Amino acid sequence: MIANAAELMAWIQNHLPELDEHRYHPWQAEPPVPGALVAWVQVRIRTPGRADALTSITLTAAPIHDEPAPEPPRSSSGCAH
């Protein structure tokens, strides 16, 4: 059982998939972008005398884009100037 927030953070970090640091940014609590890895963590909070509470955290690792997408080729009109 996890007793505090620090233990919860350590557990999450130990259980997230390893990332290729050359292909993905670190895990963040941000909406996913195309090509991102997504991890969904569900936490059940048990407190004596209370109903269980359930929450979830969605983490994403966005891909690293080193170069901008190439521009499409321009068509030539065939006219010489």
C-alpha positions in Angstrom: 0.0 0.0 0.0 1.2 3.5 -0.8 1.2 5.8 2.2 1.9 9.2 0.8 2.2 11.4 -2.3 6.0 10.9 -2.6 5.5 7.1 -2.6 2.8 7.4 -5.2 5.1 9.6 -7.5 7.9 7.1 -7.1 5.6 4.2 -7.9 4.3 5.9 -11.1 7.8 6.8 -12.2 9.0 3.2 -11.7 6.1 1.7 -13.6 6.0 4.0 -16.7 7.5 2.6 -19.8 11.1 3.7 -20.5 11.3 6.3 -23.2 13.8 6.6 -26.0 15.2 10.1 -25.1 16.1 10.7 -28.8 12.5 10.1 -29.9 10.2 11.3 -27.1 10.0 14.2 -24.6 9.6 13.3 -20.9 6.2 12.2 -19.6 3.9 15.2 -19.0 0.3 15.6 -17.8 -0.8 17.2 -21.1 -3.3 16.3 -23.8 -1.8 13.9 -26.3 -0.5 15.1 -29.7 -0.3 12.9 -32.8 2.3 10.2 -32.4 2.5 10.6 -28.6 2.8 7.7 -26.2 0.0 7.7 -23.6 -0.1 6.2 -20.1 -3.3 6.1 -18.0 -2.8 5.7 -14.2 -5.9 4.9 -12.1 -5.7 5.4 -8.4 -8.1 4.1 -5.7 -8.0 6.1 -2.5 -9.2 4.1 0.6 -10.0 6.0 3.8 -11.4 4.2 6.8 -15.1 5.1 7.3 -15.5 6.5 3.8 -16.4 5.2 0.4 -13.4 4.5 -1.9 -12.5 7.4 -4.2 -11.3 6.7 -7.7 -9.2 9.1 -9.8 -7.0 8.8 -12.9 -4.1 10.6 -14.4 -3.3 10.6 -18.1 0.4 11.1 -19.0 1.8 11.7 -22.5 5.2 11.7 -24.0 5.2 13.8 -27.2 7.5 12.8 -30.1 10.5 14.9 -30.7 10.5 16.6 -34.1 14.0 17.7 -35.0 13.2 19.1 -38.4 10.1 20.8 -39.7 8.0 18.9 -42.2 9.2 19.4 -45.7 7.2 21.8 -48.0 5.4 20.1 -50.8 7.1 20.5 -54.2 6.0 23.4 -56.3 4.6 22.6 -59.7 6.2 24.3 -62.6 4.1 26.0 -65.3 6.5 24.9 -68.0 7.0 28.5 -69.1 10.5 29.9 -69.4 11.1 33.5 -68.4 
